[in-house]
Amino acid sequence: MRVLLVGSGAQGVVMAHVLARSDGIDEVTCADVVLDRALAAKRFAKSRKVRAIRLDASNRTALRTALAGVDAVVNAALPRFNLPLTRAALAAGVHYQDLAADYATIRAQLALSKAFARKGRVGLMQCGGSPGITNVLAREGAEALDSVEAVRIRLVSRLEATRPLSLWSAEVALEDMEERPAVFRDGTVVRVPPFSEEEIFEFPEPFGPQPVVQHMHEEPLTFGRFLGKGLRDVDLKMGGHHVYQMKQAMAMGLLSREPVHVGKARVVPRDLIIALSPPALTPAQVPALLRRGVLRDATGCLVVLVEGTKGGARHEIRYESLGPSLREVQAWIPGATNMSYKVGVSAAILVEMLAWGEVKPAGVYPPEGLADESRRIFLERLAAHHIPVRLSE
């Protein structure tokens, strides 16, 4: 299978590296509006299967040309390209995949499902860590119960460094933080204030008890449509150093888009934070910063709780995916971060499954819509790539 990767940032780089080593993939084209980024991804992959092109995904003519010679396209760029790329994939008759949602266009993407199915093609939405792995685990838990009342997703991360560093785009992170979180509550999607409804959640070691708050994510927007079994409540809460830094910044007005007077100057606080924030680490920077001791380590954990009934009794199923750490992933993909590894690897596994015809059914849907056998294969390959999941009831 020939794959077009639109976007050659942290996740696209990891995906190219993984896919280039798959027997099911014949060619990977790394595309980016900045050619140097695509070329860097090609070098990072270290494979003759990988080539690089410049592509502006908003240019329909250029996009049609790029899609003409491929079997699948992946949006590893900004989510605002999800719907245009989904439509372009449908017109070209190729498979489609993205890593995170453009919240405003989720319904429009799902509306294309029957058209994809008629062509025998798959459009996979939101295929990273969370969303992505979390969606598959939620469906696994739902299938193990007779009825489902609630799904709770809890995320936490930790970065150890001697100076401020970023594993993610500051602008994208801020947009996520300031969005009013969606919660599926009593069968309806509602919005709550950012950083609200704080609780202390018990994560596995080395995290232990951590405060978490409501955070905008895709899962509460789609689970009610796909999980069934009477599901009434879904929420996602996040903790970690960056969440509470942004909570404090918002309380001080530092995320405001309204200009303020500083002496004779007018300054937009949010723009100032973005300008002063370090750019996301590149694969070349990670090993160098580790050697110098500036970057010490980073890790994260996701927990999915599925609550319901089984055999007439109340039941809770808990899934935990801890790590791997940033230092650990250097042994498998040097230059990757713990975040880019988890997202890029899980997304690449699903692309490889598309190549082998292992993704069922046809149509457009997020990962909780995968058939039983497809979910089993995905979780097995996830563990083979050092991302195990622990189950407890």
C-alpha positions as CSV (number, residue, x, y, z in Angstrom):
1,M,0.0,0.0,0.0
2,R,1.1,3.6,-0.8
3,V,0.5,6.2,1.9
4,L,0.4,10.0,1.8
5,L,1.2,11.6,5.2
6,V,0.0,15.2,5.2
7,G,2.1,16.9,7.9
8,S,5.7,16.2,8.9
9,G,5.6,17.2,12.5
10,A,6.3,15.1,15.6
11,Q,3.6,12.5,14.9
12,G,4.1,12.4,11.1
13,V,7.8,11.7,11.6
14,V,7.1,8.8,13.9
15,M,4.5,7.4,11.6
16,A,6.9,7.5,8.6
17,H,9.5,5.7,10.7
18,V,7.2,2.9,11.7
19,L,5.4,2.5,8.3
20,A,8.7,2.3,6.4
21,R,9.5,-0.9,8.4
22,S,6.2,-2.6,7.6
23,D,5.9,-5.3,5.0
24,G,2.4,-4.1,4.1
25,I,3.6,-0.6,3.1
26,D,5.3,-0.1,-0.3
27,E,5.8,3.7,-0.2
28,V,5.4,6.6,2.3
29,T,5.2,10.1,1.0
30,C,5.9,12.7,3.6
31,A,4.2,15.9,2.6
32,D,4.3,19.3,4.3
33,V,3.7,22.9,3.3
34,V,7.4,23.5,4.4
35,L,9.5,21.2,2.2
36,D,12.4,21.2,4.7
37,R,10.1,19.5,7.3
38,A,9.1,16.8,4.8
39,L,12.8,16.2,3.9
40,A,13.7,16.0,7.6
41,A,11.0,13.4,8.1
42,K,12.4,11.4,5.2
43,R,15.9,11.5,6.7
44,F,14.5,10.5,10.1
45,A,12.8,7.4,8.6
46,K,16.1,6.2,7.1
47,S,14.3,4.1,4.4
48,R,14.2,4.1,0.6
49,K,10.5,3.6,0.9
50,V,10.1,7.2,2.0
51,R,10.0,10.2,-0.2
52,A,9.3,13.9,0.5
53,I,7.2,16.5,-1.3
54,R,5.9,20.0,-0.7
55,L,2.2,20.1,-0.4
56,D,-0.2,22.8,0.6
57,A,-3.3,20.8,1.8
58,S,-5.5,23.8,1.1
59,N,-4.7,23.7,-2.6
60,R,-7.3,21.4,-4.1
61,T,-5.4,20.9,-7.4
62,A,-2.2,20.0,-5.7
63,L,-4.0,17.7,-3.3
64,R,-5.7,15.8,-6.2
65,T,-2.4,15.3,-7.8
66,A,-0.8,14.0,-4.6
67,L,-3.7,11.6,-4.1
68,A,-3.6,10.2,-7.6
69,G,-0.9,7.7,-6.8
70,V,-1.7,6.5,-3.3
71,D,-4.0,4.1,-1.5
72,A,-4.5,6.0,1.8
73,V,-4.0,9.5,3.1
74,V,-3.4,10.5,6.7
75,N,-3.9,14.0,8.1
76,A,-1.0,14.4,10.6
77,A,-1.3,18.2,10.2
78,L,-3.8,20.6,11.8
79,P,-7.3,19.2,12.4
80,R,-8.9,22.0,10.3
81,F,-7.8,19.9,7.3
82,N,-9.9,16.9,8.4
83,L,-13.0,17.5,6.5
84,P,-11.4,18.7,3.2
85,L,-9.0,15.7,3.3
86,T,-11.9,13.3,4.0
87,R,-13.8,14.6,1.0
88,A,-10.7,14.5,-1.2
89,A,-10.1,10.9,-0.1
90,L,-13.6,10.0,-1.0
91,A,-13.4,11.6,-4.4
92,A,-10.1,9.8,-5.1
93,G,-11.4,6.5,-3.7
94,V,-8.7,6.0,-1.1
95,H,-8.7,5.3,2.6
96,Y,-8.5,8.2,5.1
97,Q,-7.2,8.7,8.6
98,D,-6.6,11.5,11.1
99,L,-5.2,11.9,14.6
100,A,-7.5,14.4,16.3
101,A,-10.8,16.1,15.7
102,D,-11.8,19.5,14.4
103,Y,-14.7,19.6,16.8
104,A,-16.9,21.7,14.4
105,T,-16.7,19.2,11.6
106,I,-17.1,15.8,13.3
107,R,-20.7,15.4,12.2
108,A,-19.9,16.4,8.6
109,Q,-17.2,13.7,8.5
110,L,-19.5,11.1,9.9
111,A,-22.1,12.0,7.3
112,L,-19.8,10.7,4.6
113,S,-19.8,7.2,6.1
114,K,-22.3,5.6,3.7
115,A,-20.5,7.1,0.7
116,F,-17.2,5.6,1.9
117,A,-18.8,2.2,2.6
118,R,-20.3,2.1,-0.9
119,K,-16.7,2.4,-2.2
120,G,-15.4,-0.2,0.2
121,R,-13.2,2.4,1.9
122,V,-12.5,3.3,5.5
123,G,-12.3,6.7,7.1
124,L,-10.8,6.4,10.5
125,M,-11.1,9.5,12.8
126,Q,-9.1,10.5,15.9
127,C,-6.5,7.7,15.8
128,G,-3.9,8.7,18.4
129,G,-3.4,7.9,22.1
130,S,-6.3,9.9,23.4
131,P,-8.4,9.9,21.4
132,G,-7.5,6.6,19.8
133,I,-6.3,4.0,22.3
134,T,-8.9,5.3,24.8
135,N,-11.7,4.8,22.2
136,V,-10.7,1.1,21.7
137,L,-10.5,0.5,25.4
138,A,-13.9,2.1,26.1
139,R,-15.5,-0.2,23.4
140,E,-13.7,-3.3,24.9
141,G,-15.2,-2.5,28.3
142,A,-18.6,-1.8,27.0
143,E,-18.7,-5.1,25.1
144,A,-17.7,-6.9,28.4
145,L,-20.8,-5.6,30.2
146,D,-24.5,-6.1,29.9
147,S,-25.2,-2.4,30.3
148,V,-23.0,0.7,30.5
149,E,-23.7,3.7,32.7
150,A,-20.5,5.8,32.4
151,V,-17.1,6.0,30.9
152,R,-14.4,8.0,32.7
153,I,-11.1,8.9,31.0
154,R,-8.3,10.3,33.1
155,L,-5.0,11.5,31.7
156,V,-1.8,12.7,33.4
157,S,1.7,13.6,32.2
158,R,5.1,14.6,33.7
159,L,8.0,16.4,32.1
160,E,11.4,16.6,33.9
161,A,13.7,19.3,32.5
162,T,16.1,22.0,33.8
163,R,14.4,24.7,31.7
164,P,11.0,25.2,30.0
165,L,10.6,22.8,27.1
166,S,7.6,21.8,25.0
167,L,6.6,18.4,23.6
168,W,3.6,20.0,21.7
169,S,2.8,23.2,19.8
170,A,2.0,26.0,22.3
171,E,-0.7,27.4,20.0
172,V,-2.5,24.1,19.6
173,A,-2.2,23.3,23.4
174,L,-3.7,26.8,24.2
175,E,-6.6,26.3,21.8
176,D,-7.4,23.0,23.5
177,M,-7.1,24.5,27.0
178,E,-9.4,27.5,26.4
179,E,-12.1,25.5,24.7
180,R,-15.1,24.8,27.0
181,P,-14.9,21.0,27.7
182,A,-17.6,18.8,26.3
183,V,-19.2,16.3,28.7
184,F,-21.8,13.6,27.8
185,R,-24.1,14.0,30.8
186,D,-27.4,12.1,31.2
187,G,-27.4,11.3,27.5
188,T,-26.7,14.8,26.2
189,V,-23.5,16.7,25.3
190,V,-23.1,19.8,27.5
191,R,-20.2,22.2,27.9
192,V,-18.6,23.1,31.3
193,P,-16.1,25.7,32.2
194,P,-12.4,25.0,31.5
195,F,-10.4,23.6,34.4
196,S,-13.6,22.9,36.3
197,E,-14.9,19.9,38.5
198,E,-11.5,19.2,40.0
199,E,-11.0,15.8,41.7
200,I,-8.1,13.7,43.0
201,F,-7.7,10.6,40.9
202,E,-5.6,7.5,41.8
203,F,-3.2,6.8,39.0
204,P,-0.7,3.9,39.1
205,E,2.8,4.6,40.3
206,P,5.0,6.6,39.7
207,F,2.1,9.1,39.6
208,G,-0.2,8.1,42.5
209,P,-3.0,10.5,43.5
210,Q,-3.1,13.5,41.2
211,P,-5.6,16.4,40.8
212,V,-7.4,16.4,37.4
213,V,-9.8,18.8,35.8
214,Q,-12.3,18.8,32.9
215,H,-10.5,19.1,29.5
216,M,-11.9,19.4,26.0
217,H,-11.5,16.2,24.1
218,E,-13.2,14.2,21.4
219,E,-14.4,11.1,23.3
220,P,-17.5,12.7,25.0
221,L,-18.6,13.8,21.6
222,T,-18.7,10.4,20.0
223,F,-19.1,7.7,22.6
224,G,-22.8,8.3,23.0
225,R,-23.3,7.6,19.3
226,F,-21.2,4.4,19.1
227,L,-21.0,2.6,22.4
228,G,-24.7,2.0,23.1
229,K,-25.9,-0.3,26.0
230,G,-27.6,2.6,27.7
231,L,-24.5,4.8,28.2
232,R,-25.5,8.1,29.9
233,D,-22.2,9.7,31.0
234,V,-18.8,10.3,29.6
235,D,-16.1,12.8,30.7
236,L,-12.4,13.3,30.4
237,K,-10.2,14.9,33.0
238,M,-6.5,15.8,32.7
239,G,-3.8,16.5,35.1
240,G,-0.1,17.3,35.1
241,H,2.3,20.3,35.2
242,H,1.1,21.9,32.0
243,V,-2.6,21.8,32.9
244,Y,-2.1,23.6,36.1
245,Q,0.3,26.1,34.5
246,M,-2.4,27.0,32.0
247,K,-5.1,27.1,34.8
248,Q,-3.1,29.7,36.7
249,A,-2.4,31.6,33.5
250,M,-6.1,31.7,32.6
251,A,-6.9,32.9,36.2
252,M,-4.5,35.8,35.8
253,G,-5.9,36.8,32.4
254,L,-2.8,35.6,30.5
255,L,-4.9,33.6,28.0
256,S,-7.0,36.6,27.1
257,R,-7.3,37.7,23.4
258,E,-8.1,41.2,24.4
259,P,-5.2,43.8,24.3
260,V,-4.0,45.3,27.5
261,H,-1.9,48.5,27.9
262,V,1.7,48.0,29.1
263,G,3.1,51.5,29.3
264,K,2.5,52.9,25.8
265,A,2.2,49.5,24.1
266,R,-0.9,47.4,23.5
267,V,-0.2,43.7,24.1
268,V,-2.5,40.7,23.6
269,P,-1.6,38.4,26.6
270,R,-2.3,35.1,24.7
271,D,-0.1,36.2,21.8
272,L,2.7,37.0,24.2
273,I,2.5,33.6,25.8
274,I,2.7,31.9,22.4
275,A,5.6,34.1,21.3
276,L,7.6,33.3,24.5
277,S,6.8,29.6,24.7
278,P,9.5,27.3,23.4
279,P,8.7,25.5,20.1
280,A,7.9,21.8,20.1
281,L,11.1,19.7,20.3
282,T,12.3,18.3,17.0
283,P,13.7,14.7,16.7
284,A,17.2,16.1,16.3
285,Q,16.9,18.1,19.6
286,V,15.7,15.3,21.8
287,P,18.9,13.2,22.0
288,A,21.1,16.3,22.3
289,L,19.1,17.7,25.2
290,L,19.1,14.3,26.9
291,R,22.9,14.0,26.6
292,R,23.3,17.5,28.1
293,G,20.9,16.7,31.0
294,V,18.6,19.6,30.1
295,L,15.9,17.1,29.3
296,R,15.8,14.4,31.9
297,D,12.6,12.4,31.1
298,A,8.9,12.5,30.4
299,T,6.1,10.1,30.8
300,G,2.3,9.9,30.9
301,C,-0.6,7.6,31.8
302,L,-4.1,7.1,30.5
303,V,-6.8,5.3,32.5
304,V,-10.2,4.3,31.1
305,L,-13.0,3.4,33.6
306,V,-16.1,1.7,32.2
307,E,-19.0,1.4,34.7
308,G,-22.1,-0.6,34.3
309,T,-23.7,-4.0,35.2
310,K,-22.8,-7.6,34.5
311,G,-24.9,-10.6,35.6
312,G,-27.2,-8.3,37.5
313,A,-24.4,-6.8,39.6
314,R,-22.6,-3.4,39.4
315,H,-19.3,-3.7,37.7
316,E,-16.3,-1.4,36.9
317,I,-13.6,-2.3,34.4
318,R,-10.4,-0.3,34.6
319,Y,-7.8,-0.1,31.8
320,E,-4.4,1.5,32.4
321,S,-1.7,2.4,29.8
322,L,1.4,3.7,31.6
323,G,4.3,5.1,29.6
324,P,6.5,4.3,27.9
325,S,8.9,7.1,29.0
326,L,10.8,9.4,26.8
327,R,14.1,7.7,27.7
328,E,12.6,4.3,26.9
329,V,11.4,5.2,23.4
330,Q,15.0,6.3,22.4
331,A,15.8,2.6,22.1
332,W,13.1,2.1,19.5
333,I,12.8,5.4,17.7
334,P,15.7,7.8,18.7
335,G,14.5,11.4,18.7
336,A,10.8,10.6,19.4
337,T,9.2,11.8,22.6
338,N,6.9,9.7,24.8
339,M,3.9,11.6,23.3
340,S,4.9,11.5,19.7
341,Y,5.7,7.8,20.1
342,K,2.4,6.8,21.6
343,V,0.3,8.8,19.1
344,G,2.4,8.0,16.1
345,V,2.7,4.3,16.7
346,S,-1.0,3.8,17.4
347,A,-1.9,5.7,14.3
348,A,0.7,3.8,12.2
349,I,-0.6,0.4,13.5
350,L,-4.1,1.3,12.1
351,V,-2.6,2.4,8.7
352,E,-0.7,-1.0,8.6
353,M,-4.0,-2.8,9.4
354,L,-5.6,-0.9,6.5
355,A,-2.9,-2.3,4.3
356,W,-3.6,-5.8,5.3
357,G,-7.4,-5.4,5.1
358,E,-7.8,-5.9,8.8
359,V,-9.9,-2.7,9.5
360,K,-13.6,-3.5,9.6
361,P,-16.2,-2.3,8.8
362,A,-16.0,0.1,5.8
363,G,-17.3,3.6,6.4
364,V,-16.3,6.7,8.5
365,Y,-16.0,6.4,12.3
366,P,-13.7,6.8,15.3
367,P,-11.9,3.8,16.8
368,E,-14.7,2.7,19.1
369,G,-16.5,1.8,15.9
370,L,-13.9,-0.9,15.0
371,A,-15.2,-4.5,14.8
372,D,-14.2,-7.0,17.5
373,E,-11.4,-8.7,15.5
374,S,-10.0,-5.3,14.4
375,R,-9.8,-4.1,18.0
376,R,-8.1,-7.4,19.1
377,I,-5.4,-7.0,16.4
378,F,-4.9,-3.4,17.3
379,L,-4.3,-4.1,21.0
380,E,-2.0,-7.0,20.3
381,R,0.2,-4.9,18.0
382,L,0.1,-2.0,20.5
383,A,1.6,-4.3,23.1
384,A,4.2,-5.5,20.6
385,H,5.3,-1.9,20.2
386,H,5.9,-1.5,23.9
387,I,2.5,0.1,24.7
388,P,0.8,-2.5,27.0
389,V,-2.6,-2.1,28.6
390,R,-3.4,-3.5,32.1
391,L,-6.9,-4.6,32.8
392,S,-8.6,-4.9,36.2
393,E,-12.2,-5.5,37.3
